[in-house]
Amino acid sequence: MIVRTTILSLLVAAALPVFAQQPSQPDQELAMLRQYCRADIERLCPKVEPGGGRIKECLMHNQKKLEVGCAQALQKLKK
């Protein structure tokens, strides 16, 4: 029993770094878009269903109407 518990503890300890990894680049970009574009998304894309790049597409379509922070975040996504 002690051996099983020890092995299980070692396996859990080995798996922990996987869960502590930094978010992937696309996740960071989406978080940045949500942070800086929330008001623009609500104002310009209220009926657009998230997923599949639809929000980004809507923002790109309304580029001239975006607030400065959102426009800058969108520019960073393009690069």
N, CA, C and O atoms as a GROMACS GRO file, in nm:
protein
  316
    1MET      N    1   0.082  -0.120   0.000
    1MET     CA    2   0.000   0.000   0.000
    1MET      C    3   0.087   0.126   0.000
    1MET      O    4   0.058   0.223  -0.071
    2ILE      N    5   0.192   0.123   0.079
    2ILE     CA    6   0.281   0.240   0.087
    2ILE      C    7   0.350   0.261  -0.048
    2ILE      O    8   0.370   0.375  -0.089
    3VAL      N    9   0.386   0.153  -0.115
    3VAL     CA   10   0.452   0.162  -0.245
    3VAL      C   11   0.358   0.226  -0.347
    3VAL      O   12   0.400   0.312  -0.425
    4ARG      N   13   0.232   0.184  -0.348
    4ARG     CA   14   0.134   0.242  -0.440
    4ARG      C   15   0.115   0.390  -0.415
    4ARG      O   16   0.110   0.470  -0.508
    5THR      N   17   0.104   0.426  -0.290
    5THR     CA   18   0.086   0.567  -0.253
    5THR      C   19   0.207   0.649  -0.296
    5THR      O   20   0.192   0.760  -0.346
    6THR      N   21   0.325   0.595  -0.276
    6THR     CA   22   0.448   0.665  -0.315
    6THR      C   23   0.454   0.682  -0.466
    6THR      O   24   0.487   0.790  -0.516
    7ILE      N   25   0.423   0.576  -0.539
    7ILE     CA   26   0.425   0.584  -0.686
    7ILE      C   27   0.322   0.684  -0.735
    7ILE      O   28   0.350   0.765  -0.823
    8LEU      N   29   0.202   0.679  -0.679
    8LEU     CA   30   0.097   0.773  -0.717
    8LEU      C   31   0.139   0.917  -0.688
    8LEU      O   32   0.115   1.006  -0.770
    9SER      N   33   0.202   0.940  -0.574
    9SER     CA   34   0.249   1.074  -0.538
    9SER      C   35   0.355   1.124  -0.636
    9SER      O   36   0.355   1.240  -0.674
   10LEU      N   37   0.444   1.034  -0.676
   10LEU     CA   38   0.548   1.071  -0.773
   10LEU      C   39   0.488   1.104  -0.910
   10LEU      O   40   0.532   1.197  -0.976
   11LEU      N   41   0.390   1.027  -0.951
   11LEU     CA   42   0.324   1.054  -1.079
   11LEU      C   43   0.251   1.188  -1.077
   11LEU      O   44   0.258   1.264  -1.174
   12VAL      N   45   0.183   1.217  -0.969
   12VAL     CA   46   0.113   1.346  -0.956
   12VAL      C   47   0.214   1.459  -0.957
   12VAL      O   48   0.193   1.560  -1.024
   13ALA      N   49   0.322   1.444  -0.882
   13ALA     CA   50   0.425   1.548  -0.877
   13ALA      C   51   0.488   1.571  -1.015
   13ALA      O   52   0.520   1.684  -1.049
   14ALA      N   53   0.505   1.466  -1.092
   14ALA     CA   54   0.562   1.478  -1.226
   14ALA      C   55   0.466   1.547  -1.321
   14ALA      O   56   0.510   1.612  -1.416
   15ALA      N   57   0.337   1.533  -1.299
   15ALA     CA   58   0.237   1.593  -1.388
   15ALA      C   59   0.207   1.739  -1.356
   15ALA      O   60   0.155   1.810  -1.442
   16LEU      N   61   0.238   1.785  -1.238
   16LEU     CA   62   0.205   1.922  -1.199
   16LEU      C   63   0.263   2.029  -1.291
   16LEU      O   64   0.192   2.124  -1.322
   17PRO      N   65   0.388   2.020  -1.336
   17PRO     CA   66   0.439   2.125  -1.424
   17PRO      C   67   0.358   2.143  -1.553
   17PRO      O   68   0.353   2.253  -1.608
   18VAL      N   69   0.296   2.038  -1.600
   18VAL     CA   70   0.215   2.048  -1.720
   18VAL      C   71   0.098   2.144  -1.697
   18VAL      O   72   0.063   2.221  -1.786
   19PHE      N   73   0.039   2.138  -1.579
   19PHE     CA   74  -0.074   2.223  -1.548
   19PHE      C   75  -0.032   2.366  -1.517
   19PHE      O   76  -0.115   2.457  -1.523
   20ALA      N   77   0.093   2.388  -1.485
   20ALA     CA   78   0.141   2.521  -1.448
   20ALA      C   79   0.201   2.596  -1.566
   20ALA      O   80   0.254   2.706  -1.548
   21GLN      N   81   0.194   2.540  -1.687
   21GLN     CA   82   0.253   2.605  -1.803
   21GLN      C   83   0.182   2.736  -1.834
   21GLN      O   84   0.066   2.757  -1.800
   22GLN      N   85   0.256   2.823  -1.901
   22GLN     CA   86   0.199   2.950  -1.945
   22GLN      C   87   0.094   2.924  -2.052
   22GLN      O   88   0.104   2.825  -2.125
   23PRO      N   89  -0.006   3.012  -2.062
   23PRO     CA   90  -0.105   2.996  -2.168
   23PRO      C   91  -0.038   3.005  -2.305
   23PRO      O   92   0.062   3.073  -2.322
   24SER      N   93  -0.095   2.936  -2.401
   24SER     CA   94  -0.038   2.938  -2.536
   24SER      C   95  -0.056   3.076  -2.598
   24SER      O   96  -0.135   3.157  -2.549
   25GLN      N   97   0.017   3.103  -2.704
   25GLN     CA   98   0.010   3.233  -2.771
   25GLN      C   99  -0.132   3.268  -2.814
   25GLN      O  100  -0.177   3.380  -2.787
   26PRO      N  101  -0.206   3.176  -2.879
   26PRO     CA  102  -0.344   3.212  -2.915
   26PRO      C  103  -0.431   3.245  -2.794
   26PRO      O  104  -0.516   3.334  -2.802
   27ASP      N  105  -0.409   3.175  -2.682
   27ASP     CA  106  -0.486   3.205  -2.561
   27ASP      C  107  -0.454   3.345  -2.510
   27ASP      O  108  -0.544   3.417  -2.467
   28GLN      N  109  -0.327   3.383  -2.513
   28GLN     CA  110  -0.287   3.516  -2.468
   28GLN      C  111  -0.346   3.623  -2.560
   28GLN      O  112  -0.391   3.728  -2.512
   29GLU      N  113  -0.347   3.597  -2.690
   29GLU     CA  114  -0.401   3.694  -2.784
   29GLU      C  115  -0.551   3.712  -2.763
   29GLU      O  116  -0.601   3.824  -2.767
   30LEU      N  117  -0.622   3.603  -2.740
   30LEU     CA  118  -0.765   3.612  -2.714
   30LEU      C  119  -0.793   3.687  -2.586
   30LEU      O  120  -0.887   3.767  -2.578
   31ALA      N  121  -0.712   3.662  -2.484
   31ALA     CA  122  -0.729   3.733  -2.358
   31ALA      C  123  -0.707   3.882  -2.377
   31ALA      O  124  -0.779   3.964  -2.320
   32MET      N  125  -0.607   3.918  -2.458
   32MET     CA  126  -0.578   4.058  -2.486
   32MET      C  127  -0.696   4.121  -2.561
   32MET      O  128  -0.736   4.233  -2.530
   33LEU      N  129  -0.750   4.050  -2.659
   33LEU     CA  130  -0.865   4.101  -2.733
   33LEU      C  131  -0.984   4.122  -2.641
   33LEU      O  132  -1.051   4.225  -2.648
   34ARG      N  133  -1.009   4.025  -2.555
   34ARG     CA  134  -1.122   4.039  -2.462
   34ARG      C  135  -1.103   4.158  -2.369
   34ARG      O  136  -1.198   4.230  -2.340
   35GLN      N  137  -0.980   4.179  -2.324
   35GLN     CA  138  -0.952   4.288  -2.230
   35GLN      C  139  -0.972   4.424  -2.297
   35GLN      O  140  -1.040   4.511  -2.242
   36TYR      N  141  -0.912   4.443  -2.413
   36TYR     CA  142  -0.913   4.574  -2.476
   36TYR      C  143  -1.034   4.600  -2.565
   36TYR      O  144  -1.064   4.715  -2.597
   37CYS      N  145  -1.103   4.495  -2.607
   37CYS     CA  146  -1.211   4.512  -2.705
   37CYS      C  147  -1.349   4.481  -2.650
   37CYS      O  148  -1.446   4.480  -2.726
   38ARG      N  149  -1.360   4.456  -2.522
   38ARG     CA  150  -1.490   4.417  -2.466
   38ARG      C  151  -1.601   4.515  -2.505
   38ARG      O  152  -1.706   4.472  -2.552
   39ALA      N  153  -1.578   4.644  -2.485
   39ALA     CA  154  -1.682   4.744  -2.516
   39ALA      C  155  -1.712   4.746  -2.666
   39ALA      O  156  -1.828   4.756  -2.706
   40ASP      N  157  -1.607   4.737  -2.749
   40ASP     CA  158  -1.628   4.737  -2.894
   40ASP      C  159  -1.702   4.612  -2.940
   40ASP      O  160  -1.786   4.620  -3.029
   41ILE      N  161  -1.671   4.498  -2.880
   41ILE     CA  162  -1.741   4.374  -2.915
   41ILE      C  163  -1.889   4.387  -2.879
   41ILE      O  164  -1.975   4.350  -2.958
   42GLU      N  165  -1.918   4.440  -2.760
   42GLU     CA  166  -2.057   4.457  -2.718
   42GLU      C  167  -2.130   4.557  -2.807
   42GLU      O  168  -2.248   4.540  -2.835
   43ARG      N  169  -2.059   4.661  -2.850
   43ARG     CA  170  -2.121   4.767  -2.929
   43ARG      C  171  -2.134   4.728  -3.076
   43ARG      O  172  -2.239   4.752  -3.137
   44LEU      N  173  -2.030   4.670  -3.134
   44LEU     CA  174  -2.025   4.647  -3.278
   44LEU      C  175  -2.063   4.505  -3.321
   44LEU      O  176  -2.103   4.483  -3.435
   45CYS      N  177  -2.050   4.410  -3.231
   45CYS     CA  178  -2.071   4.269  -3.266
   45CYS      C  179  -2.161   4.198  -3.166
   45CYS      O  180  -2.130   4.087  -3.123
   46PRO      N  181  -2.272   4.260  -3.126
   46PRO     CA  182  -2.351   4.201  -3.018
   46PRO      C  183  -2.415   4.066  -3.050
   46PRO      O  184  -2.439   3.987  -2.960
   47LYS      N  185  -2.442   4.040  -3.175
   47LYS     CA  186  -2.510   3.915  -3.212
   47LYS      C  187  -2.416   3.811  -3.270
   47LYS      O  188  -2.460   3.705  -3.315
   48VAL      N  189  -2.286   3.841  -3.270
   48VAL     CA  190  -2.188   3.747  -3.325
   48VAL      C  191  -2.157   3.641  -3.221
   48VAL      O  192  -2.121   3.673  -3.107
   49GLU      N  193  -2.170   3.516  -3.260
   49GLU     CA  194  -2.142   3.405  -3.169
   49GLU      C  195  -1.992   3.381  -3.164
   49GLU      O  196  -1.929   3.367  -3.268
   50PRO      N  197  -1.933   3.375  -3.043
   50PRO     CA  198  -1.789   3.352  -3.031
   50PRO      C  199  -1.749   3.215  -3.086
   50PRO      O  200  -1.826   3.119  -3.086
   51GLY      N  201  -1.626   3.210  -3.134
   51GLY     CA  202  -1.570   3.085  -3.185
   51GLY      C  203  -1.546   3.092  -3.334
   51GLY      O  204  -1.616   3.161  -3.408
   52GLY      N  205  -1.447   3.020  -3.377
   52GLY     CA  206  -1.416   3.013  -3.519
   52GLY      C  207  -1.365   3.142  -3.579
   52GLY      O  208  -1.366   3.158  -3.701
   53GLY      N  209  -1.320   3.236  -3.496
   53GLY     CA  210  -1.267   3.362  -3.547
   53GLY      C  211  -1.374   3.463  -3.585
   53GLY      O  212  -1.344   3.564  -3.647
   54ARG      N  213  -1.500   3.436  -3.548
   54ARG     CA  214  -1.608   3.526  -3.588
   54ARG      C  215  -1.600   3.663  -3.521
   54ARG      O  216  -1.629   3.765  -3.584
   55ILE      N  217  -1.559   3.667  -3.395
   55ILE     CA  218  -1.546   3.796  -3.326
   55ILE      C  219  -1.434   3.878  -3.391
   55ILE      O  220  -1.452   3.997  -3.420
   56LYS      N  221  -1.321   3.814  -3.414
   56LYS     CA  222  -1.209   3.884  -3.478
   56LYS      C  223  -1.250   3.935  -3.616
   56LYS      O  224  -1.216   4.047  -3.653
   57GLU      N  225  -1.321   3.853  -3.690
   57GLU     CA  226  -1.367   3.892  -3.823
   57GLU      C  227  -1.460   4.014  -3.815
   57GLU      O  228  -1.450   4.106  -3.896
   58CYS      N  229  -1.550   4.013  -3.718
   58CYS     CA  230  -1.641   4.126  -3.699
   58CYS      C  231  -1.563   4.253  -3.666
   58CYS      O  232  -1.591   4.360  -3.719
   59LEU      N  233  -1.464   4.240  -3.576
   59LEU     CA  234  -1.382   4.356  -3.540
   59LEU      C  235  -1.304   4.408  -3.661
   59LEU      O  236  -1.294   4.529  -3.681
   60MET      N  237  -1.251   4.318  -3.741
   60MET     CA  238  -1.178   4.358  -3.861
   60MET      C  239  -1.271   4.432  -3.958
   60MET      O  240  -1.231   4.531  -4.020
   61HIS      N  241  -1.393   4.384  -3.969
   61HIS     CA  242  -1.491   4.446  -4.058
   61HIS      C  243  -1.526   4.588  -4.010
   61HIS      O  244  -1.556   4.675  -4.092
   62ASN      N  245  -1.521   4.610  -3.880
   62ASN     CA  246  -1.555   4.740  -3.821
   62ASN      C  247  -1.432   4.817  -3.774
   62ASN      O  248  -1.441   4.897  -3.681
   63GLN      N  249  -1.318   4.793  -3.836
   63GLN     CA  250  -1.191   4.848  -3.792
   63GLN      C  251  -1.193   4.999  -3.772
   63GLN      O  252  -1.133   5.049  -3.677
   64LYS      N  253  -1.259   5.071  -3.858
   64LYS     CA  254  -1.260   5.218  -3.851
   64LYS      C  255  -1.342   5.271  -3.734
   64LYS      O  256  -1.332   5.389  -3.700
   65LYS      N  257  -1.422   5.186  -3.672
   65LYS     CA  258  -1.508   5.227  -3.562
   65LYS      C  259  -1.452   5.187  -3.425
   65LYS      O  260  -1.514   5.216  -3.322
   66LEU      N  261  -1.336   5.121  -3.423
   66LEU     CA  262  -1.280   5.068  -3.298
   66LEU      C  263  -1.216   5.176  -3.213
   66LEU      O  264  -1.165   5.276  -3.264
   67GLU      N  265  -1.220   5.155  -3.082
   67GLU     CA  266  -1.146   5.239  -2.989
   67GLU      C  267  -0.997   5.212  -3.009
   67GLU      O  268  -0.959   5.109  -3.063
   68VAL      N  269  -0.913   5.305  -2.965
   68VAL     CA  270  -0.769   5.297  -2.989
   68VAL      C  271  -0.708   5.169  -2.930
   68VAL      O  272  -0.634   5.100  -2.999
   69GLY      N  273  -0.738   5.137  -2.806
   69GLY     CA  274  -0.680   5.019  -2.741
   69GLY      C  275  -0.716   4.890  -2.814
   69GLY      O  276  -0.633   4.802  -2.829
   70CYS      N  277  -0.839   4.881  -2.857
   70CYS     CA  278  -0.885   4.762  -2.929
   70CYS      C  279  -0.816   4.755  -3.066
   70CYS      O  280  -0.772   4.648  -3.108
   71ALA      N  281  -0.807   4.866  -3.134
   71ALA     CA  282  -0.741   4.869  -3.265
   71ALA      C  283  -0.595   4.825  -3.253
   71ALA      O  284  -0.545   4.752  -3.338
   72GLN      N  285  -0.527   4.869  -3.148
   72GLN     CA  286  -0.388   4.830  -3.127
   72GLN      C  287  -0.377   4.680  -3.097
   72GLN      O  288  -0.288   4.614  -3.148
   73ALA      N  289  -0.467   4.628  -3.015
   73ALA     CA  290  -0.467   4.485  -2.984
   73ALA      C  291  -0.492   4.403  -3.111
   73ALA      O  292  -0.431   4.298  -3.130
   74LEU      N  293  -0.580   4.450  -3.194
   74LEU     CA  294  -0.610   4.381  -3.319
   74LEU      C  295  -0.490   4.384  -3.413
   74LEU      O  296  -0.463   4.285  -3.482
   75GLN      N  297  -0.418   4.496  -3.416
   75GLN     CA  298  -0.297   4.506  -3.497
   75GLN      C  299  -0.192   4.404  -3.453
   75GLN      O  300  -0.124   4.343  -3.536
   76LYS      N  301  -0.178   4.386  -3.321
   76LYS     CA  302  -0.082   4.289  -3.269
   76LYS      C  303  -0.121   4.148  -3.310
   76LYS      O  304  -0.034   4.064  -3.333
   77LEU      N  305  -0.250   4.120  -3.318
   77LEU     CA  306  -0.297   3.989  -3.360
   77LEU      C  307  -0.263   3.963  -3.507
   77LEU      O  308  -0.235   3.850  -3.545
   78LYS      N  309  -0.265   4.066  -3.588
   78LYS     CA  310  -0.236   4.051  -3.730
   78LYS      C  311  -0.091   4.008  -3.754
   78LYS      O  312  -0.063   3.937  -3.850
   79LYS      N  313   0.001   4.052  -3.667
   79LYS     CA  314   0.144   4.025  -3.686
   79LYS      C  315   0.178   3.883  -3.655
   79LYS      O  316   0.294   3.844  -3.666
   0.00000   0.00000   0.00000
